[in-house]
Amino acid sequence: MSMGAGGFRPGMQRRPADPGKIDKAKDPRDALTRLLPYLKPFMPMLILVLVFVVLYTVLGLIGPYLMGRAIDQFIATKDSPGLVQISIWMLVVYVLNNLFQAIAGWLMSDISQRALKKLRKDLFTHLQRLPIGFFDKNPAGELMSRLTNDIDAINQAVSQNVTSLLASVLSLVGILIAMFVLDKWLALASLLVVPIMFWFTEFVARYTRRGFRDLQKGLGQLNGVMEEAISGQKVVKAFRRNESVLTDFRKYNEAVFNAGIYANSYALLLMPLTNVLGNFFVIVLAGLGGWLALRGLVSVGIIATFITYGQNFVQPLRQLANMYNSIQAALAGSERVFEILDIDEEVDEARSVAPSIFKGHVEFDHVRFGYRPEHPIIKNLTLEAKPGETIALVGPTGAGKTTIINLLTRFYEINEGSIKIDGTDIQDIGKATLRRQLGLVLQDTFLFSGSVLDNIRYGRLDATDDECMAAARMADADHFIRQLPQGYHTRLSERANNLSQGQRQLLSIARAILADPAILILDEATSSVDTRTEARIQKALLRLMQGRTSFVIAHRLSTIRDADQVLVIHDGEIVERGSHSQLLDLKGFYQQLYISQFKGQEI
């Protein structure tokens, strides 16, 4: 199928929703549970990561113990050889501790990139399978945010914090066990800080989760505003709307700022709180330990070991506090990603075998449709286009002309009636099969980044270079393509802004010629070009239309004089039908349209 402008999008929503609205956060456990299957294929590597985490955590516990032994057994007794020996062991322990940390971090980073590559692929693939109506309601910037910002938030949490989380939990457990083995009273004193820390963590989590979800949503809305403003710069400057664009940007930028302040203000509370608790922890251990040491109940080495363990005990809690920023952002991001993945894909079930070659006999039988069923746009429409005929659809803006094409292409499904091609209901034909037989040339031609040759080949990806060039010659595009800096290999800028509107249109026609469709759809294909360029495009279109059933939507009524049928659409219904001359003789609605164009009168 040749898609000249990426499809029709009536009623496209171009403004993001109100960013001030706060959606209730979904269950973070559910988001976490749904992320786990993406890590499951890497279970052997995850087990290896766990082994390294256990190793460097144990080594981290051994270091303070060796320091306590050095104080009690070698420093107190002035045993220099023993002190040197245990110092070497401490050096080995800490070197291995850091080495295993680095290996675990590298492995986890590799796992996260592989898992998120799959998640990103699933999300993008799912987006490609969603119906056109979904894209009508969701700005491109918002969807881009989910593919970039939200995925990146998950990546930050998985690659950097999974190993830290495991190490922190293991460290807490290991330190507690070691403390109770060394001295139960000092260990019990150490536990005072744990419930306080967990209470503050849970309190902050409640607010940071909601804040980061709103922050991710706000970033998506801001991206939508920026994408729209940048892609529409010509219109912005032409209508002197720079200040209006800046006002919109400030509004949504302020919303992102407020959401970020809200989320981070609560998240950052944990760091000073853990510092205060950590200092309090050391004071309690030093005071109680000193009191026990004066009574000969513990040695100085054990006190030093406990203070080190105490600092190491608070450190995992600090890490857990710091991780809340990225963990909450990741949970919010994963919720937004799975919201998209939960949307039903476009159904494409063919109930019968479609003919391999279409003749192009199209029938609309009492078709009724509304984007909202209670507000019909197409009302009881019946028409027939025989193979090779040219059907012109004319009428005022909003009459339903483009909607008819939307239904023929199955971008939307009809509410009542039937549409048949060669006697087969299009709902019984797979959408891919159907669209392969449809060629579109639209007013707003969409060309992709890449070479001129690549854009022509978009009509049929298996076409050779010679076939693409032959299509360009048929479309009367070869002469201007060869004048480009690198000819057919010239790279097009974003949205092909280095080509004129007429040149883009000719490339679109070449793309449709290459696709070789049985049914051709021309939607205002010449309305945006000058008269001379229009003549060239019309010449190319006549070649393209030869032998094909063609549906032509045109406001310039002079371009459809030779159509086999002219259907006048008004308020979703065919109010007149016939040839150009027959409709003029009727002296009805079509004649009013025709006369108003040449006299500049308004209807």
C-alpha positions as CSV (number, residue, x, y, z in Angstrom):
1,M,0.0,0.0,0.0
2,S,1.3,3.4,-0.9
3,M,0.8,5.7,2.1
4,G,1.3,9.3,1.0
5,A,0.7,11.0,4.3
6,G,0.8,8.4,6.9
7,G,-3.0,7.9,7.0
8,F,-6.0,10.1,7.8
9,R,-6.6,11.5,11.2
10,P,-9.8,13.4,11.5
11,G,-10.3,15.2,14.7
12,M,-6.7,14.8,15.7
13,Q,-6.0,15.9,19.2
14,R,-3.2,18.4,19.0
15,R,-3.2,19.8,22.6
16,P,-2.1,17.7,25.5
17,A,-4.5,17.2,28.4
18,D,-4.4,19.4,31.5
19,P,-1.2,18.5,33.3
20,G,-2.6,19.7,36.6
21,K,-4.7,16.6,36.8
22,I,-3.2,13.9,39.0
23,D,-4.0,10.4,38.1
24,K,-4.2,7.8,40.9
25,A,-1.1,5.6,40.8
26,K,-1.6,2.0,39.9
27,D,-0.3,-0.8,42.2
28,P,3.5,-0.7,42.0
29,R,3.6,-4.4,42.8
30,D,1.7,-5.0,39.6
31,A,4.2,-2.9,37.6
32,L,7.1,-4.8,39.2
33,T,5.5,-8.2,38.5
34,R,5.0,-7.3,34.9
35,L,8.6,-6.2,34.5
36,L,10.0,-9.5,35.9
37,P,9.2,-11.6,32.7
38,Y,11.6,-9.4,30.8
39,L,14.4,-10.5,33.1
40,K,13.5,-14.2,33.2
41,P,15.4,-15.2,30.1
42,F,18.6,-13.9,31.8
43,M,18.2,-16.0,34.9
44,P,21.6,-17.7,34.6
45,M,23.3,-14.3,34.4
46,L,21.1,-13.0,37.3
47,I,22.2,-16.0,39.4
48,L,25.8,-15.1,38.6
49,V,25.2,-11.5,39.6
50,L,23.7,-12.7,42.9
51,V,26.8,-14.8,43.5
52,F,29.0,-11.8,43.0
53,V,26.8,-9.6,45.2
54,V,26.9,-12.2,48.0
55,L,30.7,-12.4,47.6
56,Y,31.3,-8.7,47.8
57,T,28.8,-8.3,50.6
58,V,30.5,-10.9,52.7
59,L,33.8,-9.4,52.0
60,G,32.4,-6.0,53.1
61,L,31.5,-7.7,56.4
62,I,34.9,-9.3,56.8
63,G,36.8,-6.0,56.5
64,P,35.5,-4.4,59.8
65,Y,35.9,-7.7,61.6
66,L,39.6,-7.8,60.6
67,M,40.0,-4.2,61.7
68,G,38.6,-5.1,65.2
69,R,41.0,-8.1,65.4
70,A,43.9,-5.9,64.4
71,I,43.1,-3.5,67.3
72,D,42.6,-6.1,69.9
73,Q,45.3,-8.7,68.9
74,F,48.1,-6.8,67.2
75,I,47.9,-3.0,68.0
76,A,47.2,-3.5,71.7
77,T,50.0,-6.1,72.0
78,K,52.3,-4.2,69.6
79,D,52.7,-7.2,67.3
80,S,54.1,-5.6,64.2
81,P,54.5,-8.7,62.0
82,G,50.9,-9.8,62.9
83,L,49.6,-6.3,62.1
84,V,51.4,-6.3,58.7
85,Q,49.9,-9.7,57.9
86,I,46.3,-8.8,58.8
87,S,46.7,-5.5,56.9
88,I,47.6,-7.4,53.8
89,W,44.5,-9.6,54.3
90,M,42.4,-6.4,54.7
91,L,43.9,-5.0,51.5
92,V,43.0,-8.3,49.6
93,V,39.5,-8.3,51.0
94,Y,38.8,-4.7,50.0
95,V,40.3,-5.1,46.5
96,L,38.2,-8.2,45.9
97,N,35.2,-6.4,47.3
98,N,35.5,-3.6,44.7
99,L,36.4,-6.0,41.9
100,F,33.3,-8.1,42.5
101,Q,31.2,-5.0,42.7
102,A,32.4,-3.8,39.3
103,I,31.8,-7.2,37.7
104,A,28.2,-7.4,39.2
105,G,27.5,-3.9,38.0
106,W,28.7,-4.7,34.5
107,L,26.7,-7.9,34.3
108,M,23.6,-6.2,35.6
109,S,24.0,-3.3,33.1
110,D,24.2,-5.8,30.2
111,I,21.1,-7.7,31.5
112,S,19.1,-4.5,31.8
113,Q,20.0,-3.3,28.3
114,R,19.0,-6.6,26.8
115,A,15.7,-6.8,28.8
116,L,14.8,-3.2,27.9
117,K,15.7,-3.7,24.3
118,K,12.9,-6.4,24.3
119,L,10.5,-4.1,26.2
120,R,11.2,-1.2,23.8
121,K,10.7,-3.5,20.8
122,D,7.4,-4.8,22.3
123,L,6.2,-1.3,22.9
124,F,7.1,0.0,19.4
125,T,5.7,-3.1,17.7
126,H,2.5,-2.8,19.7
127,L,2.2,0.9,18.7
128,Q,2.4,-0.2,15.0
129,R,-0.5,-2.5,15.5
130,L,-2.9,-0.1,17.2
131,P,-5.8,1.4,15.2
132,I,-5.7,4.9,13.7
133,G,-8.2,6.1,16.3
134,F,-5.6,5.6,19.0
135,F,-3.2,8.0,17.3
136,D,-6.0,10.5,16.8
137,K,-6.3,10.8,20.6
138,N,-2.6,10.7,21.6
139,P,-0.1,13.3,20.6
140,A,3.2,12.1,19.1
141,G,5.2,13.8,21.8
142,E,3.4,11.8,24.5
143,L,4.0,8.5,22.8
144,M,7.7,9.4,22.2
145,S,8.0,10.1,25.9
146,R,6.9,6.6,26.7
147,L,9.4,5.2,24.3
148,T,12.3,7.3,25.6
149,N,11.8,8.9,29.1
150,D,9.8,6.1,30.6
151,I,12.0,3.3,29.2
152,D,15.1,5.3,30.4
153,A,13.7,5.6,33.9
154,I,13.2,1.8,34.0
155,N,16.8,1.4,32.7
156,Q,18.2,3.6,35.4
157,A,16.5,1.6,38.1
158,V,17.3,-1.9,36.7
159,S,20.9,-1.3,35.6
160,Q,22.1,0.7,38.6
161,N,19.9,-0.2,41.5
162,V,19.1,-3.9,41.4
163,T,22.6,-4.9,42.5
164,S,22.6,-2.1,45.1
165,L,19.2,-3.2,46.4
166,L,20.4,-6.8,46.7
167,A,23.7,-5.8,48.3
168,S,21.9,-3.4,50.7
169,V,19.4,-6.1,51.9
170,L,22.2,-8.7,52.3
171,S,24.4,-6.2,54.1
172,L,21.6,-5.4,56.5
173,V,21.0,-9.0,57.3
174,G,24.7,-9.9,57.5
175,I,25.6,-6.9,59.7
176,L,22.7,-7.8,62.1
177,I,23.9,-11.4,62.3
178,A,27.5,-10.3,62.9
179,M,26.4,-7.8,65.5
180,F,24.5,-10.4,67.5
181,V,27.4,-12.8,67.3
182,L,29.8,-10.1,68.7
183,D,27.5,-8.6,71.4
184,K,23.8,-8.8,71.8
185,W,23.3,-5.6,73.8
186,L,25.1,-3.4,71.2
187,A,23.1,-5.3,68.5
188,L,19.8,-4.5,70.2
189,A,20.8,-0.9,70.5
190,S,21.5,-0.8,66.8
191,L,18.0,-2.0,66.0
192,L,16.4,1.2,67.4
193,V,17.1,3.0,64.1
194,V,15.5,0.3,61.8
195,P,11.7,0.9,62.5
196,I,12.2,4.7,62.4
197,M,14.0,4.4,59.0
198,F,11.3,2.1,57.5
199,W,8.5,4.4,58.7
200,F,10.0,7.4,57.0
201,T,10.7,5.4,53.9
202,E,7.1,4.2,53.6
203,F,5.8,7.7,54.3
204,V,7.9,9.3,51.5
205,A,7.2,6.4,49.1
206,R,3.5,7.2,49.1
207,Y,4.1,10.7,47.8
208,T,7.1,10.1,45.6
209,R,5.3,7.4,43.6
210,R,2.5,9.7,42.7
211,G,4.9,12.6,42.1
212,F,7.1,10.8,39.7
213,R,4.2,9.4,37.8
214,D,2.9,12.9,37.3
215,L,6.4,14.0,36.3
216,Q,6.7,11.4,33.6
217,K,3.2,12.3,32.3
218,G,4.2,16.0,32.3
219,L,7.4,15.3,30.4
220,G,5.3,13.5,27.7
221,Q,2.9,16.5,27.4
222,L,5.8,19.0,27.2
223,N,7.4,16.9,24.5
224,G,4.2,17.1,22.6
225,V,4.1,20.9,22.8
226,M,7.8,21.1,21.7
227,E,7.4,18.6,18.9
228,E,4.4,20.5,17.5
229,A,6.1,23.9,17.8
230,I,9.3,22.8,16.1
231,S,7.7,20.9,13.3
232,G,5.3,23.8,12.7
233,Q,7.9,26.6,12.7
234,K,6.9,28.0,9.3
235,V,3.3,28.4,10.4
236,V,4.4,29.8,13.7
237,K,6.5,32.5,12.1
238,A,4.1,33.2,9.3
239,F,1.3,34.0,11.7
240,R,3.6,35.7,14.3
241,R,2.7,33.2,17.0
242,N,6.1,33.0,18.6
243,E,4.7,34.5,21.9
244,S,1.7,32.1,21.8
245,V,4.0,29.1,21.4
246,L,6.2,30.4,24.3
247,T,3.2,30.9,26.5
248,D,2.1,27.3,25.9
249,F,5.7,26.1,26.5
250,R,5.9,28.1,29.8
251,K,2.6,26.6,30.9
252,Y,3.6,23.0,30.4
253,N,7.2,23.6,31.5
254,E,5.9,25.1,34.7
255,A,3.7,21.9,35.2
256,V,6.8,19.7,34.8
257,F,8.7,22.0,37.2
258,N,6.0,21.7,39.8
259,A,5.7,17.9,39.4
260,G,9.5,17.6,39.7
261,I,9.6,19.8,42.8
262,Y,6.8,17.8,44.4
263,A,8.4,14.4,43.6
264,N,11.9,15.3,44.5
265,S,11.1,17.3,47.6
266,Y,9.7,14.2,49.3
267,A,12.4,11.9,47.9
268,L,15.2,14.2,49.0
269,L,13.9,14.2,52.6
270,L,15.3,10.8,53.2
271,M,19.0,11.8,52.8
272,P,19.2,14.3,55.6
273,L,17.0,12.1,57.8
274,T,19.3,9.1,57.3
275,N,22.3,11.3,58.0
276,V,20.8,12.4,61.3
277,L,19.8,8.9,62.2
278,G,23.3,7.6,61.2
279,N,25.0,10.1,63.4
280,F,22.6,9.3,66.3
281,F,23.4,5.6,65.6
282,V,27.2,6.2,66.0
283,I,26.6,8.3,69.2
284,V,24.5,5.5,70.8
285,L,27.0,2.8,69.9
286,A,30.0,4.9,71.1
287,G,28.3,5.8,74.3
288,L,26.9,2.4,75.1
289,G,30.1,0.7,73.9
290,G,32.3,3.0,76.0
291,W,30.2,2.3,79.1
292,L,30.5,-1.5,78.5
293,A,34.2,-1.2,77.8
294,L,34.8,0.6,81.1
295,R,33.2,-2.3,82.9
296,G,35.3,-4.8,80.9
297,L,32.3,-6.3,79.1
298,V,33.6,-5.6,75.6
299,S,37.0,-4.8,74.0
300,V,38.0,-1.6,72.2
301,G,38.3,-3.7,69.0
302,I,34.7,-4.8,69.3
303,I,33.5,-1.2,69.8
304,A,35.5,-0.1,66.7
305,T,34.0,-3.1,64.8
306,F,30.5,-2.1,65.9
307,I,30.9,1.5,65.0
308,T,32.1,0.5,61.5
309,Y,29.2,-2.0,61.2
310,G,26.9,0.8,62.5
311,Q,28.1,3.1,59.7
312,N,27.8,0.3,57.2
313,F,24.4,-0.5,58.6
314,V,23.1,3.0,57.9
315,Q,24.8,3.1,54.5
316,P,22.4,0.5,53.0
317,L,19.5,2.4,54.4
318,R,20.9,5.6,52.8
319,Q,21.2,3.7,49.5
320,L,17.7,2.5,49.8
321,A,16.6,6.1,50.4
322,N,18.5,7.3,47.4
323,M,17.2,4.5,45.2
324,Y,13.6,5.6,45.9
325,N,14.0,8.4,43.3
326,S,14.8,6.1,40.5
327,I,12.7,3.2,41.7
328,Q,9.6,5.3,41.9
329,A,10.3,6.9,38.5
330,A,10.8,3.4,37.1
331,L,7.5,2.2,38.6
332,A,5.7,5.2,37.2
333,G,7.3,4.8,33.8
334,S,6.6,1.1,33.7
335,E,2.9,1.8,34.5
336,R,2.7,4.2,31.6
337,V,4.4,1.7,29.3
338,F,2.1,-1.1,30.3
339,E,-0.9,1.2,29.8
340,I,-0.1,1.3,26.1
341,L,0.7,-2.5,26.0
342,D,-2.7,-3.2,27.5
343,I,-4.6,-1.4,24.7
344,D,-6.2,-3.9,22.3
345,E,-4.4,-4.2,19.0
346,E,-6.2,-3.6,15.7
347,V,-8.1,-6.7,14.8
348,D,-7.1,-8.2,11.4
349,E,-8.9,-11.5,10.9
350,A,-9.8,-12.5,7.4
351,R,-12.8,-14.7,7.4
352,S,-12.5,-15.8,3.7
353,V,-9.8,-16.1,1.1
354,A,-9.4,-12.8,-0.9
355,P,-8.5,-12.9,-4.6
356,S,-4.8,-12.5,-5.3
357,I,-5.6,-10.0,-8.0
358,F,-8.3,-7.4,-7.5
359,K,-10.3,-6.1,-10.4
360,G,-11.4,-3.0,-8.5
361,H,-15.2,-3.3,-8.4
362,V,-16.2,-1.4,-5.2
363,E,-19.6,-1.3,-3.7
364,F,-20.9,0.7,-0.6
365,D,-24.3,-0.7,0.5
366,H,-26.3,1.4,3.0
367,V,-23.2,2.3,4.9
368,R,-23.6,4.1,8.2
369,F,-20.6,5.3,10.4
370,G,-19.7,7.8,13.1
371,Y,-16.5,8.2,15.0
372,R,-18.9,8.1,17.9
373,P,-21.8,5.8,16.9
374,E,-24.4,8.1,18.4
375,H,-23.2,10.9,16.0
376,P,-23.2,9.5,12.5
377,I,-21.1,11.2,9.9
378,I,-21.9,8.8,7.0
379,K,-25.7,8.1,6.7
380,N,-27.1,5.3,4.6
381,L,-24.5,5.8,1.8
382,T,-24.7,3.6,-1.3
383,L,-22.4,3.8,-4.3
384,E,-20.8,1.6,-6.9
385,A,-17.5,2.0,-8.8
386,K,-16.9,-0.4,-11.6
387,P,-13.4,-1.6,-12.5
388,G,-11.4,1.1,-14.1
389,E,-13.9,3.9,-13.3
390,T,-13.0,7.2,-11.8
391,I,-15.3,8.3,-9.0
392,A,-15.0,12.0,-7.9
393,L,-16.1,12.9,-4.4
394,V,-17.0,16.6,-4.0
395,G,-18.7,18.7,-1.4
396,P,-18.0,21.2,1.3
397,T,-15.4,20.7,4.0
398,G,-16.7,18.3,6.7
399,A,-19.2,16.7,4.4
400,G,-17.7,13.2,4.9
401,K,-15.5,12.7,1.8
402,T,-12.3,11.7,3.6
403,T,-14.3,9.6,6.0
404,I,-15.6,7.5,3.1
405,I,-11.9,6.8,2.2
406,N,-11.2,6.0,5.8
407,L,-13.8,3.3,5.6
408,L,-12.6,1.9,2.3
409,T,-9.1,1.5,3.7
410,R,-10.5,0.1,7.0
411,F,-8.8,2.7,9.1
412,Y,-12.1,2.7,10.8
413,E,-14.8,0.0,10.8
414,I,-18.4,0.8,9.6
415,N,-21.3,0.6,12.1
416,E,-23.9,-0.6,9.6
417,G,-24.1,-1.8,6.0
418,S,-21.3,-3.3,4.0
419,I,-18.4,-2.4,1.7
420,K,-17.4,-5.0,-1.0
421,I,-14.5,-5.3,-3.4
422,D,-15.1,-7.7,-6.3
423,G,-18.1,-9.1,-4.4
424,T,-16.1,-9.8,-1.2
425,D,-16.9,-7.9,2.0
426,I,-13.7,-6.0,3.0
427,Q,-14.2,-7.2,6.6
428,D,-13.6,-10.7,5.3
429,I,-10.3,-9.5,3.7
430,G,-7.2,-9.1,5.9
431,K,-6.2,-5.5,6.3
432,A,-2.7,-6.0,5.0
433,T,-4.1,-7.8,1.9
434,L,-6.7,-5.1,1.4
435,R,-4.3,-2.2,1.8
436,R,-1.8,-3.8,-0.6
437,Q,-4.3,-3.2,-3.3
438,L,-4.9,0.4,-2.4
439,G,-2.7,3.3,-3.4
440,L,-2.9,6.7,-1.7
441,V,-1.7,10.0,-3.0
442,L,-2.6,12.7,-0.5
443,Q,-2.4,16.5,-0.3
444,D,0.0,16.5,2.7
445,T,2.7,14.2,1.3
446,F,4.7,12.5,4.0
447,L,8.3,11.5,3.1
448,F,10.6,9.8,5.4
449,S,14.3,10.5,6.3
450,G,16.5,8.7,3.8
451,S,17.3,8.9,0.2
452,V,14.9,9.8,-2.7
453,L,15.3,6.2,-3.8
454,D,14.3,4.8,-0.4
455,N,11.2,6.9,-0.4
456,I,10.1,5.7,-3.8
457,R,10.8,2.1,-2.8
458,Y,8.5,2.6,0.2
459,G,5.7,1.7,-2.2
460,R,7.2,-1.8,-2.7
461,L,10.2,-2.7,-0.6
462,D,11.4,-5.6,-2.8
463,A,11.6,-3.3,-5.9
464,T,15.0,-2.9,-7.7
465,D,16.7,0.5,-8.3
466,D,15.7,0.3,-12.0
467,E,12.1,-0.3,-11.1
468,C,12.1,2.7,-8.7
469,M,13.6,4.9,-11.4
470,A,11.1,3.6,-14.0
471,A,8.3,4.6,-11.6
472,A,9.9,8.1,-11.2
473,R,10.0,8.5,-15.0
474,M,6.3,7.6,-15.2
475,A,5.5,10.1,-12.5
476,D,7.5,12.8,-14.4
477,A,9.8,13.1,-11.4
478,D,13.0,11.8,-13.0
479,H,14.2,15.1,-14.4
480,F,14.2,17.0,-11.1
481,I,15.6,14.1,-9.2
482,R,18.7,13.9,-11.4
483,Q,19.2,17.7,-10.8
484,L,19.5,17.1,-7.0
485,P,23.1,17.1,-5.6
486,Q,23.4,13.3,-5.4
487,G,20.5,12.4,-7.7
488,Y,18.4,9.4,-6.5
489,H,20.8,9.0,-3.6
490,T,20.2,12.6,-2.2
491,R,19.3,12.4,1.4
492,L,16.0,14.2,2.3
493,S,15.9,16.5,5.3
494,E,13.2,16.1,8.0
495,R,9.8,16.0,6.3
496,A,11.6,16.6,3.0
497,N,11.7,20.3,3.5
498,N,14.5,20.6,0.9
499,L,12.0,19.7,-1.8
500,S,9.1,21.8,-3.1
501,Q,5.5,20.7,-2.5
502,G,5.1,19.7,-6.1
503,Q,8.3,17.7,-6.0
504,R,7.1,15.9,-2.9
505,Q,3.8,15.2,-4.6
506,L,5.5,13.7,-7.7
507,L,7.6,11.4,-5.4
508,S,4.4,10.3,-3.8
509,I,2.9,9.5,-7.2
510,A,6.1,7.5,-8.1
511,R,5.7,5.6,-4.9
512,A,2.0,4.8,-5.7
513,I,3.0,3.7,-9.3
514,L,5.6,1.4,-7.9
515,A,3.1,-0.2,-5.5
516,D,0.9,-1.0,-8.6
517,P,-2.5,-0.9,-6.7
518,A,-5.8,-2.0,-8.1
519,I,-7.7,0.9,-6.5
520,L,-6.3,4.4,-6.3
521,I,-7.2,7.1,-3.8
522,L,-6.3,10.7,-4.6
523,D,-7.1,13.1,-1.8
524,E,-6.6,16.7,-2.9
525,A,-3.4,15.7,-4.7
526,T,-3.0,18.9,-6.6
527,S,-4.6,21.5,-4.3
528,S,-1.4,22.9,-2.8
529,V,0.6,23.6,-6.0
530,D,0.7,26.2,-8.7
531,T,-1.1,25.8,-12.0
532,R,2.0,24.8,-14.0
533,T,3.0,22.2,-11.4
534,E,-0.6,21.0,-11.3
535,A,-0.6,20.3,-15.0
536,R,2.5,18.1,-14.6
537,I,1.0,16.3,-11.6
538,Q,-2.2,15.8,-13.5
539,K,-0.3,14.3,-16.4
540,A,1.4,11.9,-14.0
541,L,-1.8,11.1,-12.3
542,L,-3.5,10.2,-15.6
543,R,-0.8,7.7,-16.2
544,L,-1.3,6.3,-12.7
545,M,-5.1,6.1,-13.0
546,Q,-5.1,4.3,-16.3
547,G,-6.8,1.0,-15.9
548,R,-7.4,1.4,-12.2
549,T,-10.5,2.2,-10.2
550,S,-9.9,5.7,-8.8
551,F,-11.5,7.7,-6.1
552,V,-10.7,11.4,-6.4
553,I,-11.4,13.9,-3.7
554,A,-11.1,17.4,-5.1
555,H,-12.0,20.9,-4.2
556,R,-10.9,22.2,-7.6
557,L,-13.8,21.0,-9.6
558,S,-12.1,21.8,-12.9
559,T,-9.8,18.7,-12.2
560,I,-12.7,16.2,-12.2
561,R,-14.5,17.0,-15.5
562,D,-13.6,13.7,-17.0
563,A,-14.6,11.6,-14.0
564,D,-17.0,8.7,-14.8
565,Q,-19.1,9.6,-11.8
566,V,-19.2,12.7,-9.6
567,L,-20.8,12.1,-6.2
568,V,-21.8,15.3,-4.4
569,I,-21.5,14.6,-0.6
570,H,-23.3,16.8,1.8
571,D,-23.8,16.1,5.5
572,G,-22.7,12.5,5.1
573,E,-25.1,11.7,2.2
574,I,-24.9,11.6,-1.5
575,V,-27.2,14.4,-2.6
576,E,-26.4,14.4,-6.3
577,R,-24.6,11.9,-8.7
578,G,-23.8,11.9,-12.4
579,S,-21.2,13.2,-14.8
580,H,-19.8,16.7,-14.6
581,S,-22.1,18.0,-17.4
582,Q,-25.1,16.1,-16.1
583,L,-24.7,17.7,-12.7
584,L,-24.3,21.2,-14.2
585,D,-27.5,20.6,-16.1
586,L,-29.3,19.8,-12.9
587,K,-28.6,23.3,-11.6
588,G,-28.5,22.0,-8.1
589,F,-25.9,21.9,-5.3
590,Y,-23.0,20.9,-7.6
591,Q,-23.7,23.9,-9.9
592,Q,-23.6,26.2,-6.9
593,L,-20.2,24.7,-5.9
594,Y,-18.9,25.1,-9.4
595,I,-20.0,28.6,-9.9
596,S,-18.8,29.8,-6.5
597,Q,-15.3,28.6,-7.3
598,F,-15.1,30.7,-10.5
599,K,-16.9,33.8,-9.1
600,G,-15.4,33.6,-5.6
601,Q,-18.8,33.5,-4.0
602,E,-19.4,31.8,-0.7
603,I,-22.1,29.2,-0.4
